[in-house]
Amino acid sequence: MSGSRGWAAYCSDHGALFICSQNVRNGRLSFDDSSFVSPPIGTEGNRSRVKRDDRLTISTRNSVGNVAIIDCELNEAYISQHVGLIRLPVPKLGYHVCRFLSLSSPGNSQIWASQSGQSRPRLTLQNLQDFLIVLPPSQPEQRAIAAALSDVDTLLDGLTRLIAKKRDLKQAARQQLFTGQSRFPGFYGEWEVKSLATVCSINSGYTITSENIDQYSSYPCYGGNGLRGFTACSTPRGRHALIGRQGALRGTVLAIEEKFFASEHAIVVTASATADIQWLTHRWARMNLNQYSESSAQPGLSALKILNLGIAVPPSK
């Protein structure tokens, strides 16, 4: 079953949880972005309410096909029209079914094959009812499979939180180090604001046709959106930085030391004798170079505009 339309009139800043498609993640419900409702009294409210033994949800619009188990106690919760609530005769089967339909699992292909609507893909309730499920012959085996995969999920969740924490620490360190607020032992002197033209030289890449790019030649070929493939020609080996000049990823910076070829949609940066290219690469990564794109039919970064930017530079290389 799914919720019905018209719930917007009952949205509230507090009250019962309203389970929307964004709450249905890969395997579990997430309420980082929570909505609440004061539900209507009567049949519609009762029909859309999550019951105690309900265990499985699937998004039918927006993030189509995400499957999540209900593994927490919900005192009062209702589903939106974009969420399918699957009620199983044996609630404990929910864990196995959720795993079977989840990403990279054998049953997931049914979800993508069943979607209709090109502009706004969706699943119908009939789609959900038609899904085929492969079941081991006993519930203990089903539970063992689900438990093993849940343990892996728990481990991955812990690693994800650790990575997020380390990323925050890196961001804080980057802010302090690139402004001179924190200094490594043995380094002194005032930082000086200089134009990039005094610490590096910039050249545009070269024209190359798609016929000269393949997947087996010796040298990587970079364009405005990163690696395009490989080619037989290259620039001399050296330490450089590449900046995407055009394309969706313009402004992205990459440090490179191997031989390579840069197309006309990339900018090649060479550090001066007083600057380190790795330092410049990290510095540019937090400058959001894309904000300096020139507005035109095909927006792009100007090498001259980049050279005129000013940055604070430590007194020694």
C-alpha positions in Angstrom: 0.0 0.0 0.0 1.0 3.7 -0.2 -0.1 7.0 1.3 -2.6 9.2 -0.6 -2.5 12.7 -2.0 -3.6 15.7 0.0 -1.3 15.3 3.0 0.2 18.7 2.5 -2.8 20.2 4.3 -1.7 18.3 7.5 2.0 19.1 7.5 3.2 20.4 10.9 6.3 21.5 12.8 5.7 18.6 15.2 3.5 15.6 15.7 3.6 12.2 14.0 6.5 11.2 11.7 5.7 11.5 8.0 7.8 8.9 6.1 8.8 10.4 2.7 11.0 9.1 -0.1 14.0 10.9 1.2 13.7 9.0 4.4 14.0 5.6 2.6 17.7 5.0 2.2 19.7 1.9 1.1 18.6 -0.6 3.8 17.5 1.7 6.6 15.1 4.5 7.4 16.9 7.8 8.0 15.3 10.8 9.7 18.1 13.3 9.3 15.5 15.2 7.2 12.3 14.7 9.1 8.7 15.8 8.3 5.7 15.8 10.6 2.0 15.7 10.2 -1.2 16.1 12.3 -3.1 13.3 10.5 -6.8 13.5 9.5 -9.2 11.7 11.7 -10.9 8.8 10.1 -10.3 6.2 7.4 -7.5 7.9 5.5 -5.4 8.5 8.6 -5.9 4.9 9.8 -5.1 3.5 6.3 -1.8 5.3 6.0 -0.5 4.7 9.5 2.5 2.3 10.0 1.5 -0.6 12.1 3.6 -2.4 14.7 4.5 -5.4 12.5 5.2 -3.4 9.4 8.9 -3.9 8.4 9.5 -2.9 4.8 9.3 0.3 2.8 10.3 1.2 -0.8 10.4 4.6 -2.5 8.2 4.8 -5.5 9.0 8.3 -6.6 12.1 10.6 -6.5 14.8 8.3 -5.2 13.0 5.4 -6.9 13.7 1.9 -5.7 15.4 2.6 -2.5 14.4 -0.1 0.0 14.6 0.3 3.8 13.7 -2.0 6.7 11.7 -0.5 9.6 14.0 -1.6 12.5 13.1 1.1 15.0 10.0 1.5 17.2 7.7 4.2 15.7 5.1 5.4 18.1 3.1 7.1 15.4 4.1 7.4 11.8 2.4 7.7 8.4 3.6 7.2 4.8 3.5 9.6 1.9 2.1 8.9 -1.5 5.7 8.3 -2.8 6.4 5.5 -0.4 5.3 1.9 -0.7 4.6 0.0 2.5 5.0 -3.7 2.1 3.1 -5.8 4.7 4.4 -9.4 4.9 2.5 -12.4 6.3 5.7 -13.1 8.4 7.2 -9.8 9.5 10.6 -11.3 10.0 10.8 -11.9 6.3 11.2 -8.2 5.9 15.0 -8.3 6.5 15.5 -11.0 3.9 13.3 -9.3 1.3 15.0 -5.9 1.9 18.4 -7.5 1.3 17.2 -9.3 -1.8 15.9 -6.0 -3.4 18.7 -3.7 -2.3 21.4 -2.3 -4.5 23.9 -4.8 -6.0 21.6 -7.7 -4.9 20.0 -10.1 -7.4 16.4 -8.8 -7.0 17.3 -5.2 -7.6 17.2 -5.5 -11.4 13.4 -6.0 -11.1 13.1 -2.5 -9.7 14.9 -0.8 -12.5 13.1 -2.9 -15.2 9.7 -2.0 -13.7 10.0 1.8 -13.7 7.7 3.8 -15.9 7.7 7.5 -16.9 10.8 9.1 -18.4 10.7 12.6 -16.9 9.7 11.3 -13.4 10.3 7.6 -13.1 8.0 5.8 -10.7 6.9 2.4 -9.4 3.3 1.4 -9.1 1.8 -0.8 -6.4 1.2 -3.5 -9.0 5.0 -3.4 -9.7 5.7 -4.1 -6.0 3.2 -7.0 -5.9 4.8 -8.6 -9.0 8.3 -8.7 -7.7 9.7 -12.2 -7.4 11.6 -13.2 -4.2 14.0 -16.1 -3.8 13.7 -17.6 -0.3 15.9 -20.1 1.5 13.9 -23.0 2.8 14.0 -22.0 6.5 13.7 -18.8 8.5 16.9 -19.4 10.4 18.9 -19.3 7.2 17.0 -16.2 6.1 17.9 -14.5 9.4 21.5 -15.6 9.2 21.9 -14.0 5.7 20.2 -10.8 6.8 22.2 -10.6 10.1 25.6 -11.1 8.3 24.8 -8.3 5.9 23.5 -6.0 8.7 26.8 -6.5 10.5 28.7 -5.3 7.4 26.3 -2.3 7.2 27.0 -1.4 10.8 30.8 -1.5 10.1 30.4 0.7 7.0 28.3 3.2 8.9 31.0 3.4 11.5 33.7 4.0 8.8 31.5 6.6 7.2 31.2 8.5 10.4 35.0 8.2 11.0 35.7 9.5 7.5 33.3 12.5 8.0 35.1 13.3 11.3 38.5 13.1 9.6 37.3 15.3 6.8 36.1 18.0 9.3 39.5 17.9 11.0 41.2 18.3 7.6 39.0 21.2 6.8 39.8 22.9 10.1 43.5 22.3 9.7 43.4 23.6 6.1 41.8 26.8 7.2 44.4 27.4 9.9 47.4 26.4 7.8 46.5 28.4 4.7 45.8 31.6 6.6 49.0 31.4 8.7 47.0 31.0 12.0 49.0 27.8 12.7 52.7 27.4 11.8 54.9 24.3 11.8 57.9 24.5 14.2 60.9 26.3 12.7 59.0 28.6 10.3 58.7 32.3 10.9 58.1 35.5 9.1 55.0 37.3 7.7 52.9 35.9 4.9 52.6 38.2 1.9 49.7 38.6 -0.6 51.0 38.0 -4.1 49.3 37.7 -7.5 49.4 34.1 -8.9 51.4 35.5 -11.9 54.4 35.9 -9.5 54.4 32.3 -8.3 53.4 30.3 -11.4 53.0 30.3 -15.1 49.8 29.2 -16.9 49.3 27.8 -20.4 46.3 26.4 -22.2 46.3 22.9 -23.4 46.4 21.8 -27.0 43.7 20.8 -29.5 43.2 17.1 -30.0 40.4 15.2 -31.8 38.5 12.2 -30.3 40.0 10.0 -33.0 43.4 10.4 -31.3 42.1 9.4 -27.9 41.7 5.7 -27.0 41.9 3.4 -24.0 45.2 1.7 -24.6 47.8 4.3 -25.5 50.7 5.3 -23.2 49.8 8.7 -21.9 46.7 10.0 -20.0 44.8 12.8 -21.8 43.0 15.3 -19.6 40.3 17.8 -20.5 38.0 20.1 -18.7 36.2 17.3 -16.8 39.3 15.2 -15.9 40.6 12.1 -17.7 39.3 11.7 -21.2 41.3 8.6 -22.2 44.8 8.0 -23.4 46.9 9.2 -26.3 50.3 8.5 -28.0 51.7 12.1 -27.6 52.6 13.8 -24.3 54.2 16.9 -22.7 57.6 16.6 -21.0 57.7 15.0 -17.6 57.5 17.4 -14.7 55.5 18.6 -11.8 52.4 20.5 -12.9 48.8 21.2 -11.8 45.9 20.9 -14.2 42.8 23.2 -13.9 39.6 22.4 -15.8 38.9 25.4 -18.0 35.6 24.4 -19.5 33.0 21.7 -18.8 30.8 20.8 -15.9 33.8 20.3 -13.6 35.7 23.5 -14.6 37.7 24.9 -11.7 38.7 21.4 -10.5 42.4 21.1 -9.7 44.7 18.1 -10.1 48.4 17.7 -9.3 50.3 15.5 -11.7 53.9 14.4 -12.1 53.8 11.8 -14.9 53.9 12.5 -18.6 50.5 13.5 -19.9 48.6 15.4 -22.6 46.3 18.4 -21.8 43.5 19.3 -24.2 42.4 22.8 -25.0 39.8 22.6 -22.2 42.4 22.3 -19.5 45.0 24.8 -18.1 48.5 23.6 -17.3 50.2 25.3 -14.4 53.9 25.3 -13.7 55.2 26.6 -10.4 57.9 29.3 -10.3 61.3 28.6 -8.5 59.9 30.1 -5.3 56.6 28.1 -5.1 55.7 24.4 -4.6 53.1 23.0 -7.0 51.5 20.7 -4.4 51.0 23.6 -2.1 49.4 25.6 -4.9 47.2 22.7 -5.8 45.9 22.4 -2.2 45.5 26.2 -2.0 43.4 26.4 -5.2 41.2 23.5 -4.0 39.7 25.7 -1.4 39.4 28.8 -3.6 36.4 27.5 -5.6 38.0 28.7 -8.9 34.7 28.0 -10.8 33.3 31.2 -9.3 35.6 33.1 -11.7 34.1 31.6 -14.8 33.2 34.1 -17.5 29.6 34.1 -18.6 29.1 33.3 -22.2 27.4 30.7 -24.4 30.1 28.3 -23.2 31.2 29.4 -19.8 34.9 29.0 -19.0 37.8 30.1 -16.9 40.2 32.7 -18.2 43.9 32.0 -17.7 44.5 35.8 -17.4 41.9 36.2 -14.7 43.4 33.3 -12.7 46.9 34.9 -12.9 45.5 38.2 -11.5 44.1 36.5 -8.4 45.9 37.3 -5.2 46.8 34.7 -2.5 48.6 34.8 0.8 52.0 33.1 0.4 54.4 31.9 3.2 57.8 33.6 3.2 59.7 30.4 2.1 59.2 27.6 -0.3 
